[in-house]
Amino acid sequence: MMAVGHATVDFYQGAVPCLVPFLVAERHYGYVAASGIVLAATLLSSIVQPLFGALTDRWTMPWLIPVSTTGAGLGIALSGLADSYLFTWLAIALSGMGVAAYHPESARLARVASRGSHIAMGWYSLGGNIGFALAPVVASPILSAGGLDATPWLLVPAAAGVLITASVIRGLARHAAAARAAGAGPTGADDWPLFLRLSGVIVCRSIVFVGLSTFIALFAEQHLRGGDTAGSAALFTLFAGGAVGTVLGGRLAARHGRIRTLRAAYAAGVPATAGVVFVPGPALYVFAAAAAIALYVPFSLHVTLGQDYLPNRVGTASGVTLGLAVSIGGIATPAIGALAEATSLRVALAPLIVVCAAAWLLARNLREPAGSEPPTTATVTHTAHDAV
């Protein structure tokens, strides 16, 4: 159920890139204006994400989950209702704030259910990836049929997510509050140097993925000449590949270890990203899937590593590793858009290859936290059932 709720929120992160081609077509936005919309969804989110994490470290705030889910959906629903760029920007910013508020508390409760298992947290993260992948499948046909005036229909997933997950959130929150009141909690010191190094990896990864997700639809439309269909297919391929990578990440980490898996994923991401940018023709879809898998294999591993590096600040760690991972990259999109207007979209996307290589270099200096062995799958399942 926590994965379902995660899907409904991250659906709205995936909906923002879906809006971009329609804003370009109906309102004649340039690359810079379109990337500014993505910036609206990510800038405030990136700034306030650690704040929400710090708050959830001090208090159990289950009410924040339905409120933030509603805010994420409401912002997208309002974004197409006025021609004003400022109104659209503020509506998208509201959605980004909802996403920012959701992740720290949700990831903290997911940890209660999973007890830090790589595989269990992988399934939780998969929910968000499925939401991403469903965004072009759901949002693009609605927008194609009704234009930007149809955005209010996109509030439906948020309403459904709030109703579906309400009882589970209450149960996990009671369990977490009881454990906190009893003084149960992690032991050990917070390792800020390693956490900051991991954060650097996450920033690089976010720039690459958000850059690709923002412009791959327009890139496919230009180079494959398939119109909206080619763009939506490329976006869906990217997001679906992310879902596959998330599932693989937890299983590969259970077999080979988190750090080894993380390093190998980023090493594979460099040629995959280069293929998206430079290989012509329909092979774009193959490389988009490969790049997404490589970038999402480490996704849930970032979360559990961050929580293990900061065992006394799980909310803060979750806000950075889970929420910031899919938001801070938007800060770089205006620069990509400006370069695209000055040169071409292919030239503007090429620096993402270098950024992915930087993530791999930073990951080489990470190491496993001491005493962070996860419990068995059976123990995790039993404990999660008891918590609910």
N, C-alpha and C positions, 0 to 999 in steps of 0.2 A: 504493500500500500504506500509506503514511503517512496518507492520507485515510481508509482503512478503519479503521486503528487509532484515529484521532481519532473516528470515528463510534462505535466501541464504548465509548469513555470517556464521550463526551457523551450517549450513550444514558442513562447513569445520572443525569446532571443533569436530563434530561427526565423520568426516572422519578419523581423526587421530587414534582413537581406532580401526577403521576398518582396517587400514594399519598394525597394530601391528601383527596379526596372519600371514599375508603374509610376513612381514619382518622376522618373526621367521622361517617360512617355507622355503622361498627362499634364505635368507641370513644367516640363522642359528644364529640369534641373541638370546642371553640369556635374562633372565628376566631383568637384570640390563640394558643391551643395549637397550632393547625394551622400558623400562620405561624412559630411557634417551631421546628417541624420543618424548615421551609425555612431558618431561621436556622442550624440545626445543620449543614446542608450547605454553608453559605456563610461562617460566621463564622471558623472555624479556617482554612478554605481561603484567605480573604482575608488573614489575618494571616501565614500561612506562605508564601504564594505568592512574595513577593519573596525570601524566604530560599532557596527552591529555585532561583530564578533566579540568585541570587548564586553558589550552589554550582556550577551548570552553567556559569557564566562561568569558573570556575577549573578544573574538571575535566570530562572527557567521562564521562558516567554513563549509558550505554545500558541497563544493568540496571534503572534506575529506571522505565523505561517499562513492562515487563511486571509489575513489582512494584506499581506504582501502578494499573495497569489491574485487577489482581486485587483490590486493596484497594477500588477503587470499586465493583466488582461484589459483593464479599463484604459490604460494609456494607448495600447494598440488600437482599441475600438474607437477612440476619439481621433486618432491621427489622420484619418482621411476625411474628416467632416468639415474642414475649412481650408481655403486656399492659402491662408497666411502661413509663411514659412516659420514664423515665430511660434504660432499655435501648434503646428506640426512638431516642431523641435521640442516644445515643452511637453506635449503628449507623449512623445517617445521617451523623453527624460523621466516622466512619471513611471512608465513601464520599466525602465532601467532601475529606478529606485526600488520598485517592487521586487525585482529579481535580486537586488543587493540585499534587501532585508530578509529574503527567504532563505538564502543558502546557509548562513552560519547556524541558525537554530535547527534547520532541517538536517544538516549534516551531523550536528551534535546528537540529535535524537536517533539518526540512522546508526551512529556509532553505538548507542545504547542497545539497539536491536542486533547489530552485527558483532559487537565486542571486538572490533578492529580487524576482523577477518578480511583478507585481500579479496577473496572471492565474493563474500557478501557485500562488501562496499563496491565491488565491481558491478554487481547487479543493481545496486542503488544508483550508481553513476550511469549505468545503462539506461535507466529511466529517463534521465535528462537527455541522453543522446537520441533516444527514440522520439522524444518531444522535438528535438532539433530536426530529425529526419522527416517527421510528419508535417512540419511547417510548410514546406513547398507543396506537399501532396494535398494538404487541406486548404492552405491560404491562397495559393496561386489560382486554382480553379474558381474560388469565390471572387477573387479580385479580377480575374479574367472575365467573369460573367457580369459583375456589377460595378467594376472599377473601384476607385478609392472610396466611393460612397458606401460600399458594402463592408467596410471595416467593422461596424458594430457587431456583425455576425461572429467576429473572431473573439468576442467575450465569452462565448459558450464554453470552450474548454476550461477556462478559469472557474466558472461556476460549477462545472462538473467535478473538477479536481477538489474544490473546497468541500463539496458534499460527500465525495467518496472517502476522503482521508480523515474526516473530522474525528471519528471515534478512535481510530488508531493513534492519532496524534495525542488525544487526551490520555490514552493508556500509557504510551511511552513517556509522556510528560510526568505523570504521577510516579512512574518507576524512577525517572531521573531525579525528581524532587525528593523522593524518599531516600535514595542513595546519597544525595548531597546532604540531607539533614542528618543522616547517620554517620557522616564523616567519611564515607567510602569515596575513594578517588585514587588517581594515579600517584605513584611515587617516582622520584627522580627529578633532576634539574632540567630546566629548559635549555636547549642547545640553540641559541640564537644565531651563531655563525653559520651552522649548517642549514638552519631554516632560511636565512637570508640568501644563501647560495641556491637553495631549492627555489626560492622566490624568483631569483634571476632566471633560472631555467623556465619557470612558468611564464614569466613576462615574454621571453623570446618565443615560446610556443604559442602564446596568445596572439602575438603580433602576426605570426605566420597564418594561424588558422582564421582569425578574424579578417585578415587581409584577403585570404582566398575566398572566404564565405561572402564577403561584401561584393567582390568584383567578378567571381567566377561565372555568374549568370550572364552578365554583360559580355564577358570575355568569350563565352561559348556562343552567344548570339552573333558576335562579330565574326568569329573564326569558323564556325560551323554553318552559319547562315540558316539556322533553323527556327529563328524567331523566339517567341516566349517558350515554346516547347523545349527547345535545345537548352535554354537557360535554366528552366525549372528542372530538367533532367540532370544537368550538371550539378545543381545545388542539392538535389535529392541524393545523387551519387556520393557527394562529399559528406553529407550528413549520415547517410546509411553506412558508409565506410567507417565513420566515427563510432557508430553503434557496434559494429563488428570488432573494432579495435578495443573498445572498452571491455567486452566479454573476454577477448583474448588476453588482455592485460592481467586480470586477476589470476587466470589459470597459468599463464606463463610465469608470473611472479611466485605462485605457489610451488612451481617446479624448479625454477632457476634462480629465484631471488629477485627482490624488487630493483636493486641497483643495476644488476646485470641486464635485466629486461628493459629498464628505462634507457640505459646507454645504447643498447642495440636498436631500440625503436627510433631514437633520434638519429642514429647513424643511417638507418634506412630512410628516414624522412628527407634527407638532403637530396638524393637522386630522384625520389618520388616528386618532390616539389619542383625540381628542375624539369621533370617530364611534363608536368602540368603547364609550365610556362613556355617550353620550347618545342615539344614534340607536336607536330601538326596533325590535323584530322581527328577522327573519332577516338583515337587513342587517348585524347584528353580525359575521357570518362575513366579509363583504366588507371591512369596516373592520379586522377582525383581520388579514386577509391583507395589507391595505395598510400597516398599522402595522408588521407584522413585516418586510415588504420594506424599508420606509424605515429601520427600525432595524438591519437586517442588511446593507444596501448598504455602509455604512462599516466593517463588521466586519473583513474582511481588510485594509482600508486602515489601520485602527488598528495592525495588526501590523507592516506594512512601514514605516509612518511612525515608529512607536516604535523599531524596529530601526535606522532611518536617523538618528533623533535621538540614539540612544545606540549608535553603531557599535562601541564598545569593550565594551559590556555587553549583548550580544544576548540572553543568557539572562534577565537582569533585565527587559529591555524586553518579551520574550515573556511572561514570567510576569505582568506587569502588563496588557499590552494584550490577551492572549489568555485567560489564566486568570482574572485579576481581573475582566475584563469580564463574565463570566458568574457571578460569585460575590458580589461586594461588594454588589450590589443586594439580596441577601437580608437584609442588616442592617436595611434599612428596612421589611421585611415585617411585623414585629410592630407597628410604628406604624400601618401600613395596617390590620392586623387589629383593633387596638384601636379605631381610628376607625370601622371597619365595625360593630363590636359596639355602639358608642355611637350610631351614626346608621344608615347603610345601606351596602351594598357599593358602590353607585353613588357616593355621596358620598365614600367612602374612596378610590376610584380616580380621582376628578377631579383631585387634585393632580398626578397623573402627567403631565397635559397641560402644567402649568407647568414641571415638571422637564425635559420634552422641549424646551420652548422655551429653557430655560437651556443645554442642550447645544448648540443652534443658536447662541446668543449667544457661547458660549465658542469654538465652531468658527470663528467669524468672525475670530478673532485668530491662527489657525494659519497657517503658511506652509510651503512645501516646503523640505526640507533642501537645502543646497547640495551639488551634485555627486551627486545621487541618481538619475540616469537608469537605468532597468532595462535589462537586455540583451534582445535579441530573443527571441521565443518559440522559434525554432529552436535558438538557442544554449542556452537554458535546458533544452530537452528533451534535447539531446545531452549537456550537462554532467551532468544528473541521471542519465541512463543510465550514463555513465561512473562516477559516484560509486557507484551500486548494484553 
